[in-house]
Amino acid sequence: MADAETLRLRIYRQLADEGRVDRLGILAADIGEDERTTAALLGELERNRHVVLDERGEIELAHPFATRDFGFSVKSDRTLWWGGCAWDSFAIPHLVPGASPSLIATTCPSCGTAHAWVVDSGNPPAGEQVAHFLVPMAHVWDDVVHTCENQRIFCSEACVDEWLERSTSPRGDVFDLATLWRLASHWYSGRLEPGYRRREPTAAAAYFRDAGLTGPFWGL
């Protein structure tokens, strides 16, 4: 009998290899279960924050991968992925074997200017753009889709300010591309392997601090 970990690995390895994931019936057949049991296992994965399901019960996010457009594309020489947010997009070249370097593309949410960087696992990309994360870490999972949709890259802090004024949103945290790269670099280490465990809050706080991210927004 398959368990949730078997299904998790099946999902993540296909997303890493192909940038997509099969529908429920194929997943069920591949792990040797019926669709009802497989749907229950997906629910278990969602409760443990390994995947995010949409209203149809299909996979929307399996961090750092997305199955729809969240504003970022990540392209290696063999695969095209949707990145779930700025953080996730910068993580893919670090996580997926053979994905470094990748071309990451997005647009500024404020003015619509297109931006692209070649991101690898060795050094952060050059650029004057800034990341803005709207939702504090303590509330990321209150509505994780909303959180991911609002971890974006802007032309400058001026564009962040203009977007915040138009959207009447509170200011989150703003930081440069080098900090974003450090944040993403090892956050998902081991996620494609058996037995992956998410960081506990204390370990997460230490990781954020090492990346140069401090203060109440990061739970520090």
Buried (B, 14 or more C-beta within 10 A) or exposed (E): EBEBBBBBBBBBEBBBBEBBBBEBEEBBEBBEBEEEBBBEBBBBBBEEEBBBBEEEEEBBBBBBBBBEEBBBBBBBEEBEBBBBBBBBBBBBBBBBEEBBBBBBBBBBBBEEEEBBBEBBBEEBBEBEBBBBBBBBBEEBEEEBBEBBBBBBBBBBEEBBBBBBEEEEEEEBBBBBBBBBBBBBBBBBEEBBEEEBEEEEEEEBBEBBEEBEBEEEBBBE
